[in-house]
């Protein structure tokens, strides 16, 4: 009798905290397993290329200066390897105000790495992050393919082609392999779109627990992505957005993130800052020239970052009012994000890459123009379709938020391509809406053309990435 009652309490508790709108999407279904396996293999190879490039440095274990090891060694466009520093020595160098939950989510991996490093003196931080990146890549592929199939009704092959197009983009391939936070953001954003599209299709509201969990994770990895979760909830059920439960679902995760951020600040960041200041003071006493700033490089980097609205304000200093917008859209947003420039290959604008690098041939501009047309044509087709209108409006709102942040405010504009995973997901979904309006031979031709473009971009980008990793 007691056993039966305990089991009943366990089932009731599990049902109370269950989140079926999310958990039902985490199972890889039978028809998706082959594609998931292929994606896992490709992602593992890409991660292997990067680890091979830095194997000698990345695997050093013990009581070492991991900031210097990873900061001075790692160089892949504008991406950072702060997660590897975190997993190696528990130090935080990323902005926790912008990524409040990232350190907490990575802490179990640090604990595993720390314990094994005590025994082996081998640092497996890069291998642990690679495993996380491969899993994120698989779920990103699966989620995007489900979105395209469920919201547009495209066949499985057509959905796979459009998903393949997205994963042929240069900075989506890089997102899958670099140890930065973008690889973690990508599946969470796609999961948010998937859950929202399912709710719209079924005519049901997003459950408060679902909304709270998505907000906690998306905003926890990158605060601005939390805005997209809020927008998704608004478009799913605008009439119920001001209810007590939806507002509570927004408030509680926000308070939790603030609490986590404050704890990290006082428990980890401030002691770390004091320790670094003490170490720098000792270096100054021994040799002041060794810690003197490089004024020439600092001035050059300031010019690269553009003119902020107010360089002394904590928020406005991230703005950029001087970098040309139109050229940024062509060369970097729809150019470099999709098809790598061969000049200054994967260079960092904070180190040696100019903000704008022209393509060697007109083909790069043709590809950029085609992506723009796919986006605009797809969003137009979605807005004209009663079935797709609400999802299209949601995606348009997401895109408008990103464009306001990058092109309006100027945040990260000089290296906007590293944030491709935050906004480019709109391209294949909107393209699917455009394909859904086509019939017969026109549709077959369009799908074939997209397939050719995806194959070309994948081969071209992987070739250049592989050359960079293997040949320096």
Secondary structure, DSSP 4 states (H G I P E B T S, - for coil): -HHHHHHHHHHHHHHHH--HHHHTTSSPPGGGHHHHHHHHHHHHHHHHHHHHHTHHHHTB-SS--HHHHHHHH--STT---HHHHHHHH----S-TTTSTTHHHHHHHHHHHHHHHHHHH-B--HHHHHHHHHHHHHHHHHHHHHHHHHHHH---HHHHHHHHHHHTTSHHHHHHHHSSSTHHHHHHHHHHHHHHHHHHHHHT-PPPHHHHHHHHHHHHHH-HHHHHHHHHHHHHH-GGGTTSHHHHHHHHHHHHHHHHHHHHHIIIIIHHHHHHHHHHHHHHHHH-GGGG---HHHHHHHHHHT---S-TTSTTGGG--SSS-HHHIIIIIIIIITTS--STTTT--TTTT--S----SSTHHHHHHHHHHHHHHHHHHHHHH-TTTHHHHHHHHHHHHHHHIIIIIS-TTGGGGGGGHHHHTHHHHHHHHHHHHT--HHHHHHHHHHHHHHHHHHHHHHHHHHHHHHHH-
